[in-house]
Amino acid sequence: MFPTLSLHGCRDRPLGWVIKLHGSKLTKGNIVVNQYNGGTFHRSRSESIDSVVLDVYGYAMSRSVVTSAEVALALRLVPAVVDEALAELLSMGLVRKPENGASGFVAVNPDAAAATVLGPLEQAIREQHAAVERAKQRLSEFVPLYEAQSKGREKSTGIELIVDLADVRAAIAGFAENCQAEVLTSHPGGGRRAEVLEEAIGRDERMLRRGVRMRTLYQHTAQFSPGTRTYVDRLTRLGADVRTLDDRIMRFLVFDRRIAVVAVQDDSNAAVVVRDPDIVHFTVTAFELVWGRAQTFPTRWDNQELAAIGDELKIRIFRLLSEGLTDQVIAKRMGMSVRTCRRHIAEVMSRLGAESRFQAGYLLGTGGWDAMGESKQD
């Protein structure tokens, strides 16, 4: 192994040099190598190039004109490294060629260099900003035409399709904030997701505190969701009226009987905003028909009420089975999973002692409905 030692710059500044005594072979890669007084100097470009540039600039500041060879000799640097440092200083405007055309370099005041180098960049930035403003001004000229056409389409059709879920939620929030008298909502399926309830609770409570009347429909299965029960309990304390029923309902909201937001089939992220008065009236009428046969959502349960709801669901499932519907279709219609639907079917068969679904349906149809707890009015 060869002994090594560190060298320093002309102003006692560490330059990251390493000397390998008696070495003679040039290294490769990103290592700069030079023969000097019987030793080989190595320097990593990535480690000390900034320091070398400062040293070269400092030396140039102490002379009227300097050459690369002069700097290399004075600072004991590799000529290639000095050339690289001078090239970088030249690109930054910190050195220039002599005005008389002589060879060498002249140091330049950093303030003057900044004006020379940054001036064109700043001008380019100003021109780009001006181009952006011109484009914005040009595009703004089309806004009145677009808005006029949009209002015309809205007035003629009264229907607007929103395909992005974030836009749908923003639209609903806006309609809720402007709602003055009444909001009708219909939510199919079982319990609503926690993040949906969290988003809705503040908005709905603000409407109720403003005196807006709220009526909401769920399916019976929502009663088995703790999160939905808590949400309903908070709203009913503020005056909301919430009911449930055993069959599937459509998902929609109606604000002040003027605007309806209706779910899009097979796309849970989209919605249709309806302002056409006839379509809104049809939606409200459908809500009222279903509302009339729905039951109050119980916020405080007892075992008897829980059993009654469960039996009502089971009876409804077998009625749908008798219509030839599959388990998957029934589960979707009832707002429950297929597994839960099949569990209800198995419980009915067990309670009736039936060995098949057909036998269970027959027993229910010939007097078993009362045993299952069905109302005499059905």
URTALIN-V416823 format. One record per helix or strand of 3 or more residues. SS is the DSSP state (2 for helix, 1 for strand). FROM is the first residue (numbers start at 1). TO is the last residue. If there is no record, write none. Layout:
[[SS	FROM	TO] [SS	FROM	TO]]
//
This chain:
[[1	18	21] [1	31	36] [1	39	44] [2	45	61] [2	68	75] [2	79	91] [1	105	107] [2	110	140] [2	143	157] [1	159	162] [2	165	178] [1	182	187] [2	194	209] [1	213	219] [2	220	224] [2	226	237] [1	241	245] [1	252	255] [1	259	264] [1	267	274] [2	277	293] [2	303	322] [2	327	334] [2	338	352] [2	357	371]]
//
